[in-house]
């Protein structure tokens, strides 16, 4: 395992505001210099910031975690693909609730994760455990709720059509993560790097935890203003360049 000299090299550094926002967001303390009302009229709290669909910040959060998990998979597996389209159905009978869309996608595909040369497909999801819909559920129940839902949608199709395994990766905005998947990942990394398992799993947890933290802070402070719609389809770039007084191509 490669080690770096500083937290900045490891991408574990935080700005002053991020450092101060971290415990406040974790314990739902007041956030200084934050709006009291969301731009779309909702009361702006830490919990609202973690679930607000405006500004594509939740999508960015998902994509950041997805890409990190793909990088970790790439260390120990092969035939890696991000957002692979599933093979089309050809009359297979799937369970009720299965996703049968022709353009259905998952988050990652690799080979050699659970078994030698075997195809493994993954779905990454990040939820906020303090949302109202989870108030009566324990963390374990929240993970199981999402994992079972994704298995209903994809597991039978992956097994029947892709001849592979399906693993949903459930993570939370407070730093919780899927244990079985990351334990297996640590086993593979420790074997390849000839490191102790304890070192590998600790390294993975730090990487994933900081990625979750950073994306949560983006949801907390990110811009959610209404977008101004602009149509660039018919713009003449040469004319606009001349009007701007530009003499060289940019």
C-alpha positions in Angstrom: 0.0 0.0 0.0 1.4 3.4 -0.9 1.7 6.0 1.8 1.7 9.8 1.4 3.5 12.4 3.5 0.6 14.7 4.2 -3.2 14.8 4.5 -3.2 17.0 1.4 -1.4 14.3 -0.6 -4.0 11.8 0.6 -6.8 14.2 -0.3 -7.9 14.2 3.4 -7.4 18.0 3.9 -10.4 20.3 4.7 -10.8 24.0 4.5 -11.5 25.9 7.7 -15.2 26.1 6.9 -15.4 22.5 6.0 -13.6 21.5 9.2 -16.1 23.6 11.2 -19.1 22.4 9.2 -18.3 18.8 9.8 -19.3 18.4 13.5 -22.2 20.8 13.0 -23.7 18.8 10.2 -23.1 15.5 12.1 -24.9 16.7 15.2 -27.5 18.9 13.4 -26.1 22.1 15.0 -26.9 25.5 13.4 -24.8 26.2 10.4 -23.5 29.8 10.3 -23.9 31.8 7.1 -26.4 29.4 5.7 -29.9 30.4 4.4 -32.9 29.8 6.6 -35.1 29.0 3.5 -34.1 26.9 0.5 -34.4 28.7 -2.9 -37.4 26.6 -3.6 -39.2 27.6 -0.4 -38.4 24.8 2.0 -37.0 25.3 5.5 -33.2 24.9 5.0 -31.7 22.5 7.6 -28.9 20.0 7.5 -31.5 17.2 6.9 -33.1 19.1 4.1 -29.7 19.8 2.5 -28.9 16.1 2.4 -32.1 15.2 0.6 -32.9 18.3 -1.5 -33.1 17.3 -5.2 -32.4 20.8 -6.5 -29.1 21.7 -8.1 -28.1 18.1 -8.9 -26.0 18.0 -5.8 -27.4 14.6 -4.8 -26.5 13.2 -8.3 -23.0 14.6 -7.9 -22.8 12.9 -4.5 -23.8 9.6 -6.0 -21.4 9.9 -9.0 -18.4 10.8 -6.7 -18.9 7.7 -4.6 -19.6 5.5 -7.7 -16.3 6.7 -9.3 -14.3 6.1 -6.1 -15.7 2.6 -5.8 -14.8 2.0 -9.4 -11.2 3.1 -8.8 -11.0 0.7 -5.9 -12.4 -2.1 -7.9 -9.9 -1.4 -10.7 -7.1 -2.1 -8.3 -8.0 -5.8 -8.0 -10.5 -6.7 -10.8 -10.5 -6.5 -14.6 -13.0 -5.7 -17.4 -14.2 -2.7 -15.4 -17.0 -0.6 -16.8 -18.9 2.3 -15.3 -22.7 2.5 -15.9 -22.8 -0.5 -18.2 -26.1 -1.1 -20.1 -27.6 -4.5 -19.2 -28.1 -7.1 -21.9 -31.5 -7.0 -23.5 -34.2 -9.5 -22.4 -35.1 -12.4 -24.8 -38.2 -13.9 -23.2 -36.7 -14.6 -19.8 -39.2 -14.6 -16.9 -38.2 -12.4 -14.1 -39.6 -11.8 -10.6 -42.3 -9.3 -10.1 -40.9 -5.7 -9.8 -37.8 -6.5 -11.9 -36.5 -3.7 -14.1 -37.2 -4.8 -17.7 -36.2 -1.6 -19.4 -34.1 -2.0 -22.5 -31.8 0.9 -21.4 -31.4 -0.3 -17.8 -28.0 0.4 -16.3 -26.1 -0.3 -13.2 -23.1 1.6 -11.7 -20.2 -0.8 -12.1 -19.2 -4.0 -13.8 -16.1 -6.0 -13.2 -14.7 -9.5 -13.2 -13.0 -11.5 -10.5 -14.5 -9.9 -7.5 -16.6 -12.7 -5.9 -15.2 -15.5 -8.0 -12.4 -16.0 -10.5 -13.4 -14.6 -13.9 -17.0 -14.2 -12.7 -19.0 -11.1 -13.8 -20.0 -8.9 -10.9 -22.3 -5.9 -11.2 -22.9 -3.3 -8.5 -25.4 -0.6 -7.7 -24.2 2.3 -5.5 -26.7 4.3 -3.4 -26.2 7.0 -0.7 -29.1 7.7 1.6 -29.6 10.1 4.5 -30.5 8.1 7.6 -32.0 11.1 9.4 -34.7 11.6 6.8 -38.3 11.5 8.1 -39.0 8.2 6.3 -36.3 6.4 8.3 -37.1 7.8 11.7 -38.4 4.5 13.0 -35.6 2.4 11.5 -32.2 1.3 12.7 -29.2 1.7 10.5 -29.2 -2.0 9.8 -32.9 -1.8 8.7 -32.1 1.1 6.4 -29.4 -0.8 4.7 -31.6 -3.9 4.3 -34.5 -1.8 3.0 -32.4 -0.4 0.1 -30.5 -3.6 -0.6 -33.7 -5.6 -0.8 -35.3 -3.0 -3.1 -32.4 -3.1 -5.5 -32.2 -6.9 -5.4 -35.9 -7.1 -6.4 -35.2 -4.8 -9.4 -32.0 -6.3 -10.7 -30.8 -9.6 -9.1 -32.9 -12.0 -11.2 -32.1 -10.2 -14.4 -28.3 -10.2 -13.6 -28.4 -13.9 -12.7 -30.6 -15.0 -15.7 -29.3 -12.8 -18.4 -25.8 -11.5 -17.4 -24.8 -14.8 -15.7 -23.2 -12.7 -13.0 -23.7 -11.6 -9.4 -25.4 -8.5 -8.2 -24.3 -6.5 -5.2 -26.0 -3.3 -4.0 -23.7 -0.9 -2.1 -25.6 1.0 0.5 -23.9 4.0 2.1 -25.2 6.8 4.3 -24.4 10.5 4.5 -23.2 10.0 8.0 -20.4 7.7 7.0 -22.0 4.2 7.2 -21.2 1.8 4.4 -21.8 -1.7 3.2 -19.7 -4.1 5.3 -19.7 -7.3 3.3 -18.6 -5.7 0.0 -15.9 -3.6 1.6 -14.6 -6.6 3.6 -14.2 -8.6 0.4 -12.5 -5.6 -1.3 -10.1 -5.4 1.6 -9.3 -9.1 1.3 -8.5 -8.7 -2.4 -6.4 -5.5 -1.9 -4.5 -7.0 1.1 -3.6 -10.1 -1.0 -2.5 -8.1 -4.0 -0.5 -5.5 -2.0 0.7 -8.1 0.5 -0.5 -6.0 3.4 -2.4 -6.9 6.5 -6.2 -7.0 6.1 -6.6 -4.6 9.0 -4.4 -2.0 7.2 -6.4 -2.5 3.9 -9.8 -2.2 5.5 -8.8 0.9 7.5 -7.5 2.5 4.3 -10.7 1.8 2.4 -12.9 3.1 5.2 -10.9 6.3 5.3 -11.1 6.8 1.6 -14.8 6.2 1.4 -15.6 8.1 4.6 -13.8 11.3 3.3 -15.6 11.0 0.0 -18.9 10.8 1.8 -18.0 13.7 4.0 -16.9 15.9 1.1 -20.0 15.2 -0.9 -22.2 15.9 2.2 -20.5 19.2 2.6 -21.2 20.0 -1.0 -24.8 19.3 -0.5 -24.7 21.6 2.6 -23.0 24.5 0.9 -23.6 23.9 -2.8 -25.4 26.3 -5.0 -29.1 25.6 -5.6 -30.2 28.7 -7.4 -32.6 28.3 -10.3 -30.8 27.8 -13.5 -31.0 30.2 -16.3 -31.9 28.3 -19.5 -29.8 29.3 -22.5 -30.0 27.9 -26.0 -26.6 27.6 -27.6 -27.7 25.4 -30.4 -27.9 28.1 -33.1 -25.2 30.4 -31.9 -22.6 31.5 -34.5 -19.3 31.3 -32.7 -17.4 33.3 -35.4 -19.8 36.2 -35.1 -19.8 36.2 -31.4 -16.0 36.0 -31.4 -15.8 39.1 -33.5 -18.4 41.0 -31.4 -16.3 40.2 -28.4 -13.2 41.7 -30.0 -11.3 38.5 -30.1 -8.5 38.1 -32.7 -7.4 34.6 -31.9 -9.3 31.4 -31.6 -9.8 30.2 -28.1 
